[in-house]
Amino acid sequence: MAQPDNKKFFENLTGAGKSIAVLTSGGDAQGMNAAVRAVVRMGIYVGAKVYFVHEGYQGMVDGGDNIKEAKWESVSSMLQVGGTVIGSARCKDFRTHEGRLKAAHNLVKRGITNLCVIGGDGSLTGANLFREEWSGLLAELVQQDLIDEEAAQKYSALHIVGMVGSIDNDFCGTDMTIGTDSALHRIIEVVDAIMTTAQSHQRTFVLEVMGRHCGYLALVSALACGADWVLIPEMPPEDGWEEKMCQKLSAKRAGMKRLNIIIVAEGAIDRNNQPITSEHVKNLVVQCLGFDTRVTILGHVQRGGTPSAFDRILASRMGVEAVLALLETTANTPACVVSLCGNQSVRLPLMECVQMTQQVQKAMDEKKFEEAVRLRGRSFENNLRTYKLLAHRKPESELPHSNYNVAVLNVGAPAAGMNAAVRSAVRVGISEGHKMFAVSDGFEGFYKGQIKEVKWADVGGWTGQGGSLLGTKRTLPAKYIEKIAEQMRKYNINALLVIGGFEALECLLQLNEARSHYEEFCIPLCMLPATISNNVPGTDLSIGADTALNAIVETCDRIKQSASGTKHRVFIIETMGGYCGYLASVGGLAAGADAAYIYEEPFDIRDLQSNVEHLTEKMKTSIQRGLILRNENSNENYTTDFIYQLYSEEGRGVFDCRKNVLGHMQQGGAPSPFDRNFGTKIAAKAMQWITKKLNESYRQGRVFANTEDSACLLGMRRRAMVFQPVVQLKDETDFVHRIPKEQWWLKLRPLMKILAKYKTSYDVSDSGQLEHVALNRPRESEATAAI
């Protein structure tokens, strides 16, 4: 019997007759414009009227020209702009009943009953209060003869959906708020720059970052740059921390390290809730150690600049989801906030999130610091645990002794973040009592015996380095299996951690097959996905893909800007990725592309023709630029040159064309904060799994593991980090084209098309479920897509 089709498509939802207002409130955050753009375009797309509310709640209270209808073209070219172009203000008037009455009148005059609020917990709490008072406010307006009874009936319910825009990532219920990733980019850019000058002069730098009530930025940037010490409000240091910190800094200098980095959140406190300032930390270091010490306060630099690829994609996804939520809402639906859990967008009751956020501050005020960390969520807890594990080395006497030898190697093409993963694996392995070995040049180096033991200090400063410091080759082990087994015996390797792309998966499958002939491979084998192409089955994301996306998006921004002030122009840009269209599709969504040609979605000459016609229509409006992305292997006949020539010919007289092949710039550069932390956390988790497997499989004086679940890939699936036996991944893989048979990001492609004004079908079956805030998420979700 055929299964009923439970799929839900958004084209069955209509916004006809509805009016949606979008506003940004509170502190600005990079990515807010991307969210505004998505709300406006999705709203217009479904047939609703969409209004801008300029200057936040102040504009809603003042009315007049502050509330303007938005057109499709109104949001062109704002995707790459930081801050919020519709303005934001902290509004005292809206806190008064009279202010909210004026705001209600201004909305009813325009028939607006759907409100999309982008801001922090204060802004969202204000919106919820407004919603609760709505019917009372309308009754007052009727009494004062400002509106009639009919209007009060027609606009009787106000629907609210929130999106959290805050660089502090201080809102419970979401893994990442809009703006956090971009703020981390600003911090890491500064830290990387400061490190070179600090090294030259053997200086200590104290960096103060934003976070008045939340230490997320400080903690994650400390994890991303390998800072020596971090001070955050949620977990104040133990009494006597001053001496411990100075001892650690002194030990680092004695170990030939030429610089020290200390990161302080602006809201850092001690155990007695007294503030710890960056100046105080500097004075401590100077008095106790006499080191040349400088303070750098980053301030509003963190709020500025262009949004990162992650924030643009997050904001675009959230904006579309917010409109869907407004279309589906009823009079009884509570105000909800659209948020991110793992790699999935979810809807949560707004006030549940606000209450939990307020509980964190309450716990800190009451000095219940462990509770405050727990309330921040698993992602925050995991960041703190990982930082402590990697930054503070235990004395030899306190380390367990396992007698196990674990080897780490990189396979395939280099990917930014590989070095962060190696550093994390080595340090966690040493903390677990293992001897750690590094293999140079992948399996080619393995069979040649390029294996050496690595110590804690050997991997210092690796986090921010691009490429692969160990060296990496695409060589597969099958050809040299006997020589590799010989080296395994020689060095008594008891477990293997392979970090790489599709080749790494093939390597693990070959080693797994070799187990029947060579006992040396009957050991725990673990693989971490690291490739810019993001084409490894068993994981939604790979180490290195975020850095490549940022390289693509930055280049697209520059290329588009090069055409400003000129005649109409279309750019054809080729991205890497093999047969996997991830970079072209997701890069296209983040850069505001008109189309992205990929192998997974076959296209023909008719599709190319309709794209040209679509661009021709677009160029008749005020929009002057078009952007087309093409994956390098999307079609062997419709090459980048062919598409460029076709567009040039067909667009003659309307627009001209330029083409650009991005090439290996997508593979280079320093890793993004996301890749540094994803690599760090995923490698730490892998090493803990290896330790567990080693202890489980140790029998009669040796390690013997040949079960399916002892050769695994650690990947991120939707909301959780999952270990999957590589043998089981075989069925999910297209080995000819080196891609997974099913890829989650294909669901994002309709978003790009909708935001570029194409008629398309969009499966929204995953949307629509209002969930509840869970204090303890599913166990495995602690290293979610949140950094």
N, C-alpha and C positions, 0 to 999 in steps of 0.2 A: 504494500500500500504506500502510495507516495506521501512523503512528509509534507505537512502544511508549510507554506512559505511564510516565515515570520519576518521577512525583511521589510524594512520601513524606508521609504524614499522621501527626501525632503520636497520633491516637486509636488507631492500630495498635500503639502502644507502651504497655506497662502497667507500673505500679509495684507491682502486687499482690504482697504477700509481702516487699517491700523496705522497709528502714528507712533514712531519711536524717537525718543530724544537721547542723545549720548552726551555725557559730560565727564571731564576729568577734574578731580578734586584733590586737595591736600598737596603733599610734596610731589614734584614731577619725577618721572622715571623714564629712561630710554625704553622705547617699545610701545609707549602709550599711543603714539600716532599710528602705529601698525594696527593696534586694536581698534582705534577710531575708524580707520580706513576699512577694516573688515566689517565692522558693524554697519557703516554707511552703505557699502556696496552689497552686502548680503541683504540688508533691509530693502534697498531699492530693487534688488534682483527678485525678491519674493513679492514685490508689488506694494510694499508699505511706503509711507512717507517717512523720511528720516530728517531729524532736526539736530543741528549743533546747538549746544548750550555753551556759550563762551564764558570764560572766567568762572567756571565751576558753579557752586550754589549761589554765589553772588549774582551771576548772570541770570539765574533762574528767578531770584528775588526781584532784580531790577527789571527784567523783561525787555521789551523794546527790541532793538537790533541785536541784543545778546542772544536771542533765540531765532536762528535763521534756518530755513530749509536747506538741506545739503543736496547737491547734485553729484552725479557720478564723477564728473571731472573735478569737483571740489577737493577730492582727496588724492589727486594725482601727485606724484613726486613727493609724498610725505612719508613714505615707508622708511626711507633712510635718514630721516631727520630726527635728532634727539629731542628730549623734552616733550612738550605738548603744544601743537600749533593753535589749538582752540583755547589755550590759556587755562590756568588753574589758580585758585585763590582760596585762602582760608577765610571762611565767612562767618562773622559774628551774628549777622542778621538772621541767618537760617536757624540759629540756635534759639531764636525767640519764636513764640507762637505767631506774632504778627508777620514775621518774615516768612514763615512757612505758609501763612494764609495768602500772602502776595504771590509766592511761588506757585501755589495751587491754582490761583486765578490765571496766572500767565500760561500755565500748561493747558487748562481747560479751554481758554480762548482759542488755542490752536488745536484742540482735540487730541492732546497727547496724554495717553494713559499707560504708555510703556516707557520705562526709564532704564537706561543702561549706564551704570555708574562705575567709573574706573578710578580707584583710589585705595587708600589704606583702611584700617579698621574703623577710624573715626568717621570717615566719609561714608562708609557702608552702614555704620550704626545710625547715622543721621538719615540715610535713605530709608532704613527700616522704620524709624520713628515716623517719618513722613507718610509712609504707606499705612501704618497703623492709624494715624490721625485723619487719613484722607476723607472718609465719609463725613466725619465731624467738620472738617474744613469746608467741604462742599455745602453742608447744611448752613454754615455761617455765611458763605457767599450768597446763598439763596435768600437768607434773612436780610442781607445788606443790599439785595436787588442787583448784585453784580453779575449773577447768572440766573437763568430761569430753572424751573423744576425739571423741565425736559432735559436740559444739559446735565443736571445733577444725576438724573436717571441713566442717561446715555453713557456718562463717563464715571459710573459709580465705583469702579474698582481700579486701583493703580497697581501695575505689575512692575516688579523690580528684579533686575539681575545684576549682580556685581562681578567685576573682575578686579583682582588685586594688583594694583600698580604700586610697587614699593621696592626701592633698592635694598632695603634691610632684610628682606625675606623673613619678616617677623609675624606672619599671619599663619595661624594654625589651620590645618586642613588641606593645605596645598604644599607640594614639594618645592615648587619654585614660583616666586611672584615675578610679574613683568618688571624688568629692569635690573634684577639681581645679577644675572649673568653678564650684562654689559658693565655694571659697576665693578665686577670682578676683573673684567678685561682691563678697565682703567687702572685698578690697583696693581695688577700683575705687570702691566706695561711700566708703571713707575718703579716697582720693586726690581724688575729686570734691569732697568736703566741705573738704578741706585747701586745695584750689586757691582757693576763695573767700576764705578768711582770709589766705592767702599773698599774694594779689593786693592785698588791702586795705592790708597793711603792707609791701609790696615785700620779702617774705622768701624765703629759700631753705629748702626742706624736704628733709631726708634721711630717707627711709622705709626701715626695715628689715623685710623680709618673710621668711617661713619658706623653708627650702630649705637644709638643712645640707650635703647633697652634690649637690643638683640646683638649677640656676638657672632652672627652667622658670617658676615663679610670678613671679620678678623680671623675667625677659625679656618674658613675655607681658603683664604689667601695664604694663611700660615702653612696649611697643608700643601697648597699649590707651589709654594716657593721654598719649602723646607726651612721655615723660620726657626730660630733657636728657642724662642720663647713667645707665648701668646697670652694676652690677658683679656678675658671676656666677662660680661656681667653675670651670665648664667652659672659659671663655675669659678668663683673667686679662688685664688691660690691659697694653699694652706698657710697658717701662721709660720713665719720664718722663711717665707718664699724668697725674700731679698737675698739671703745668704746662698740659698740653693741656686738661684738664677746666676749670681756672680760666679759661683763655683763652676757652673756649666759653661759660661762664656769663657772663663779662664782655661778650662780643659780643652775647649775647641781651639783656642789660640795656641795652646801647648802642642796640639795635634797638627800644627802647621796650617791651620785655617786662618786666612788673612782678614776675614770680616765676620761680623755678627749682625743678624737682623732680629729685632724685637718688634712684634706687632701688637698694638694696643687699641682696643675698641674705645670709642669716645665715652662710652658708658661704663667702662671697667671699674669694678669695685673690689674692696677686700672683704673678708669674712664679717666685718662689722658694718657693712654697707657704706663704708667711706670711699670716696672716689680715689682711683689711682690714675694720676695724670701722666702724660708722656714726659712732661718736664721732670716730674718726680723720678721716673724710671731713669732718665738721662743722668740726673744728679747722683742717683745711687751708683750707677756704673762708673761715673767719673771718680766719686769719692772712694769706692771700694777697690776699683781696679786701675784707675788712672788711664783708662782707654780714651782715645780721641772719639768723642761721641756727639752725634748730631741728631736733631729732631726734624722730621718732615711730617707736616700735617696736610693730608691730602684734600680735605675739605670738599668743596663743591665740584672739584674735578671729577669725582666719582659719579655725580649725577649727569654730567655732560657727555658730549660726544655722540657718535652715531651708534644705534643699537646693534648688538651682535646678531649673528644669524639665528642663534637659539632664541633670543628674545623676539625677533621678528616672526619666527615660525610659531612660537608659543602664543604671542599676541594675536596672530592671524587665526590660529585654531580656536583660541578662546573667544574672539570676536564673533566668529561664525557660530560657535556653540551657544553664545549668549543670545543671538537672534533666534536660533532654534528653540531655546528655552522660553523666550518671550512668546513665540508663536504657539507653543504647546501649553502655556500657563492658563490656569483657570482662577476664578475668584478665590478658591480655597487653597491654592498652591502657596506655600510660604516663600518669602523672598529667598532667592538662592544665590550662591556664588559659584561661578564656573572655575574649576581648579584642575590642577595636574596631579595625578597619582601615578608614579612610575612613568610610563610612556602613554598614559591614557587620560583623556579629559573626562572629568566627572562633575556632577552637580551636587552641591552640599547646602544644607540649610544655613543661611547667612548668619543667623544669631547663634547657632551652635558653634560656628567657627570663631565668632567674635568673643563669645563667653570663654572658650578655651584659651584664646589669645590673652584675655584679661587675667585668667587664672595663672598664667606664667609669671606675670608681673607681681601678682599677689604672693605666689610662692617665693619669689626673690625678696620681696619686702619682709616676708616672715622668715627669711634665711633658710628656706627649704630648697637648697640649691640642686640636690639630686632630683627632686620632684620637678623643678623648673626645666632641667635638661630633658627629663622624660616627657614632659608636656610639649616640648618643642617638636617631638616626633622622632621616629626611628632614624631618619636621615641625619638629623642633627647629632643624635647620640652616636651614630656610627662614625660620623666625621670626628667627633671628640675622641672616641676610642682609638681610631686609626692614627690620629695625630699623636696621642700619647705613646702609642706603640712604636711609631717611627722616629719621633723626635728625642725621646729620652731613652738612652741606652742603659740597660741594667748592668751593674758590675758583674764580672765573670763569675764571682762566687754565688750570685743569685740566679744565674741562668741554669735551666735544666740541661742535662747532657743526654742526647738521644742516640748518639753513635750512628745516625743516619746521614748519608750524603745526598744532597739534592742538587741537580744541575738545571740551569736556566739558559735558554737560547732563543734567539730571534730567527724567524724564517720568513721568506718572501720579500716583498718590497718594503722599504722603511715607512713607518707611519709615526707622526708626532704623538708622543705619549708613551711610546715603547720604553724609553729610558726611565720614565716615572714608574712604570710597572716593574721593571727590573729592580730598581732601587727598593721599592716596596717589598717585592718578593725576597730579596736578599736580607733586608733588615728584619722582616717578620720571621723568616727562616732561622736567622741567628737567635732571635728572641725565643724561638721554640726549641733552641738547643741543637739545631742541625748544622752540619758543615755545608756551606754553600759554594757551588762551583759555577763559574761563568764559561760558556762555550762561545768562542769567536766564530763569526762567519757561518752560522747555522750548522746544518748537518755536514757541509763540506769541511768545516773546521773540526767538527766532531770526529770524523773518520781520520783526519790528519793529526788528531791529538792536541788541538789548540784549546786545551781545557786548563783552567787555573782556579785555585781557591780565591774567593773574594771575601774581604772583611767589611765590617760596618762602615769604616771611613772611606773605603774604596768607591762607594757609590754616592758620596756626599756631593751635593750640587747637581745631581743628574736630572732632577725633576723638570727644570726649565729648558733642558737641551733638546733640540729637534733631532730628527733622523734616528739612527740606531748606533749608539756608542760601542755596542758589542760587535757590530758588523752583522750583516744579514745577507743570505744568498737564497736563491730559489731552488737549490739542489734538493731532490727528494732522497730519502734514505734507502729505498729498495735496492738500488744498484750497489751500495756499499754496506749492506746490512751486516755482513760478517765482520768487517773492520770496525763498524760502530759497536757491535756486541763486544769485540775485543777491548775497545776503549772503556766500555761500561764495566767490564771485569777489572781492568787495570785500575780504574779510579773508584771501584766499588760503588757505582751510582745506584741509589735505592729509589729514586723518584725523579721524574722529569717534568719540567714546566716549559711548554713551548708557547711563545708569544708571536703571533703572526696572522696572516690572512688565509685565503683559500688553500694555499700550499701547506699551511700548518695543519689544516684539517686532513689533507691527503697524507701528510707525514704520519699523523696519529693513526690513521686507518692502516697504513703500511706497517707501522710498528705493532699495532694490535694483531695484524695477520701473522707477523713474524713470531708471535708468542709461541705458536705450536712447534717451532724449530729452535728457538733460542730462549732459554729461561731468563736471560738477562733483561728481556722486555716484559717479564711477568712482575711488573712493579706499578705503582700508581703513576698514571700519565694524565697530565692536565693541559688543556689548551685555552689560551685567552685570545679572543678575536681582536686583531689589530691590523686594520687596513683602511685606507681612505675610501675604497670603493663600497664598503659596508655590504659586501656580497657573501658573508659567511652564514650558512644556515644555523638555526638554533639561537640566534640573537637578533634583537631589534637594532642594536647599535654596536659599533666597533670602535676601538681606540683609534684615533686619528681622523675619523670622519668629520668631527666637529671643526677641527682645525682647517681641513680642506674646504668645508662649506664656507667658513669665514673668509678664506682666501678668494673663493669664487665670488662671494657677495661683495667684498671690498672692491674687487676688480670690476664687477658689473656696475657698481656705483660710480666708479671713476669713468668708465667707458660711457655711461649714460650722461654724466656731467659734461663730457667732452663735446656733446652735441647741443648743449644749451646755447640758445641764441642763434643757432644755425637753422637751416631749413629742415624739413621733416626727414628723419633718419631712422633706419632699422638696423640693429646690430645682430649678427649671427655669431653665437659664441659656442665653441666646442669644449666640452668637459671630459675628464677622464672617467674611469669606472669600468672599463672592459665592457661586458654585456649588461652590467647592472646600471640601471638608470637612476639610482638613488641621488647622486650628486646633481644631475641635471634637473630632476623633479623637485627635490627639496630646496636646492639652490634657486630654482626658478620661482618657487613660492616665496622664498626670503628676499629675492631681488625684484619681485614684481614683474616676472616675465609674462609675455603674451602666449607663449607656447614652449613646450619642452618635448623634443623628439627622443623617444627611447625604444630599446629593443622589445621590452615587455609589452608595449602597447603598439602593435603593428600599425603603420600608416602608409597611405598611397598618394598618388599624384592629386587625387580629389581633395584629400585632407590639406595638402600643401596649398592647393588653389583656394580652398575656403579660408585658410589662415591669411593668405595675401589679401583676399577680399575684405576680411575682418579688419586687417590693419589699414586698408585703404579707407574704410568707413571711419575708423578711429582717427585717422589723420585729418579728417574734415572738421573735427572738434578742436578744442584748444590743446589737445595732447599732441606733442611733437615727436615723441620718441617711441620706438618699439624695441622689444628685447626678445630674442629667440634663442633658446639653449638647445644644443644637440649633443647627446651622448656619443662618444667616439665610435661605438660599434652598433649604433641604433639601426643602420641599414647599409648593406654593402654597396648599393647602387645610388641611394639618395645621400651622397656624401656632403660634407660641409661646403665644398666648392660648388656642388650641383645646386644645393639649396640657396647659396649666396647668389649664383647666377640667375636662378629662377626668380627669386625675389627682386633682383636688380632689374630684370627684364619686365616682369609683370607690374612692378611698382613705378615704372618709368613715368615721369611727369607728376607723380604724387609724392614719392619718397625715394631717397637713395639708400644704398646699403654699404655696410662695412662688416668685415668678418674678423674674428680673433680666435686663435687656438691657445687656450690657457696653458696646456702642457704641464711640465714638472713643477711649476710654481705651486701647484695644488698639493705637492708632496713635501715641500720644504717649509721652513719657518719654525719659530718656537711654538710649542704646543699651546693650545688655548687652555684657559682655566678648567673648562669641562673635561678635556682630554687628560690633563694632568691628574685631576681628582678621580675621574673614572678609572684610569689606569692604576692609580695608587690603591683605590678601594677594592677593585676587582682582583688585583694581584694579592692583596692581603687576605681576601676571602679564599682565594685558590690555595694559598700556603697553609691556611688553617685546615682546609679539606685534605690536603696532602698529608699533613701531620696525623689527622684522624685515620686516613686510609693506611698509613704506615703502621700505626699502632694496631689496627684491626688485622692486618695481613702478616704481622711478624710471628713466625712460628719456627720452633726448633733452630733458633739462632740465625734465621735469615728472613728476608721479606719475600713473600710469594703472593702476587695478586694477578690473577688472569681472568677475573670475571668481567662481564660487560661494563659494570658500573665502576671499574677501576681505570677506565680510559674515557675521560669525560671532557666536554667543552663547557666552560662556564659562560653563560650568556644572559642577557637581559630580555625577558619575555613579558611584555605588557607591564605588569606591576611588580614583577619579582625577579630576583637573580636566581637562576636555575642551573644545576649541574645536569648535563644530558649526555648519556653514553654516545660516543661518536658513531658506533655501529647503528644505532637507531636513527641517526641523522642522514644515513645513506639514502633512505627512501624519500627524504624531504629535499634531495639535492639534484639539480640538473648539472651533471659533471661535464657535459659537452660545452655548455656556455658558462660554467662556473658561477652559478647563481642558485639561490634557494627557489623551490618551486612556488612557494607562496611568500609574498613580501608585504608586510604591514603598510609600508609607506605608499603603496599604490592607492590606498584609500584617501591619501592627501591630494592626489592629482586633481580630483574634481574641484577642490578648493581653489587651486591655482586658476583653473578654467573659469570658475564662477567669478573670481575677483578680477579676471581679465574680460568679463562680460560675454563669455561663451555660454550657450544653452547646453546643459549637460545633466546627466543623472547622478545623484549623490546618495549613497547608501548611508542612512543615519541610524541604523539598527543599534549601534553601540551607545547612542545618545539617549537622553530622556529619562534615565533612572535617577531619581533623587535619592542619594545615599545619606548615611549618617556619619558624623565624624567619629572615627574609631581611634581610641587612644593607642591601642596596640594593634598595628596593622598586621596583615598576614606575615608570618615569621620571616619568610625569605625576602621581604620587600625592603630590607634595611639599606640596600645600596641601590636605590631606585635611580631613575634618570636625573633626579635632583643631584647636584654635585655634592 
